[in-house]
Amino acid sequence: MGMGLFLARKILGLHGLQVTIGNTEDGVRVAVERTAAAYRTHSS
């Protein structure tokens, strides 16, 4: 994993997101999804 992908994963993780990268027949697929922790709400 290159430095750019490393930083992208770290930054997205701080925002409750996860990046998945994989090869396809047509090229590369990049998906960004919310993690389970991103769905939590905070009570006061």
N, C-alpha and C positions, 0 to 999 in steps of 0.2 A: 504494500500500500504506500503510495507516495505521500509527500507532505501535504499536498492540497486535499486529498481524500481524508487524511487524518484530521486536519483542521475542520473540514466540513462535518465530519462525524461528531467531533467535540462540540462545535457550535450548535449543531442541530440537537444534540443530546441535551444541552443546556436549556433548550426551548421545548423539551418534551417530544422531540421528533427522532425518528430513526431512518437512516438511509440504507437501502439495499441496492447493490450493483451486480448485474449479471450479464453474461453474453447471450445473445440471441442469434438466430440465423441472419437477421438484417443488420446487426451491429451490437450495441450495448443498451441495456435497459436500466434506468435509474428510477427508483421509487422512493418517495419520502412519505412516511406514515407517522401518525401519532402513536406514542407508546401508551401502555395502560396507565402509567403514572400521570399522563397529561389529562386524563379524564377525571381525575380526583378533584373535588372541590374543597375549599377550606371554609370552616365554620368559624364565626367570631365568638 
